[in-house]
């Protein structure tokens, strides 16, 4: 595919695409906001941070992910303390993903048709208000379990809008040759707060109570709203609303079905969502019942996984033109399964902490590569719809979480996580031999 040169001094630039697609639509869809870099980074790992709007988006991700991690830790701990049920713990983590099935695809259509800045600002403001309400209920001692489930579902509605919109913004803010770096740095930003966020949440819960962890998240989302105000986002092409929203959604599914690379990557995204994530949702059980930890220790257990995740995503950001990304994707899935099996067998705190570094690392290498390869194999005018459909795998996560919670109640958390790890290994091995097109992706 031929591309125009990417001029850092121009405020806007466009890329060429296949002549069969309406050129006006593509020129608008490929618009990239950029400027001359403020300074040159000495390491390729951080190349994308040279671009102003990507920096703003990346900083907002730090606040967003820190708030999300604090909420996740506080919510899981509170539910397990109130119910003492592994099944309820799996259910609350599963409920977080349900809205993606209903709202997610339409959010992707909206991201391709409506001002993305307004969509992102509105969804984040909604989450901030909702979080403030649940924080008040918890701090006042009036919270009940059904409140937590209602909050989880309503909060996930806002998240299901934010995710596809944020995904579509990244390719508009860096040149194509930096896209691998930008996507990986986005994951690195998310996981850098995974190191401190859970630990901070554990400390807040231990000293002040879980309600104040939610209050801290609300403050972080206020900072996000300020950052989004300064973000420059390319306008939506005039032709974007030429068809109905329903027709656009159908076109998204047709596009995926007709693109073998994209279809394979979306199928492979199911591996961590259905198997690895639900197993890791059982961490409060390992922390309290197996390792004898309190909320602070639970926060540290999740934080060390964040250290591994950060190392893994920075490694992906440094890959540059490495040609074996498809093979590395499958290797990372196998390594994730092995790490989960070893962790599930450990009863020693130092060993468990050490193994969680590898669990977090291989999980994010896999997810970052999957996300990056997907971005590189879709056109910009379809990006919102494809990314929202890609995120439908998070909508079926409740099935995995409920199964994991039920299995943990029946056969124990260690055996459940062992089975999850073996499942990752088996599915990745099948992909290795039955999906040659993935092995060839670079």
Secondary structure, 3 states (H helix, E strand, C coil): CCCCCCCCCCCEECCCCCCCCCHHHHHHHCCEECCCCCCCCCCHHHHHHHCHHHHHHHHHHHHHHHHHHHHHHHHHHHHHHHHCCHHHHHHHHHHCCCHHHHHHHHHHHHHHHCCHHHHHHHHHHHHHHHHHHHHHHHHCCCCCHHHHHHHHHHHHHHHHHHHHHHHHHHCCCCCHHHHHHHHHHHHHHHHHHHHHHHHHHHHHHHHCCHHHHHHHHHHHHHHHHHHHHCCCCCCCCHHHHCCCHHHHHHHHHHHHHCCHHHHHHHHHCHHHHHHHHHHHCCHHHHHHHHCCCCHHHHHHHHHHHHHHHHHHHHHHHCCCCCCCHHHHHHHHHHHHHHHHHHHHHCCCHHHHHHHHHHHHHHHHHHHHHHHHHHHHCCCHHHHHHHHHHHCHHHHCHHHHHHHHHHHHHHHCHHHHHHHHHHHHHHHHHHHHHHCHHHHCCC
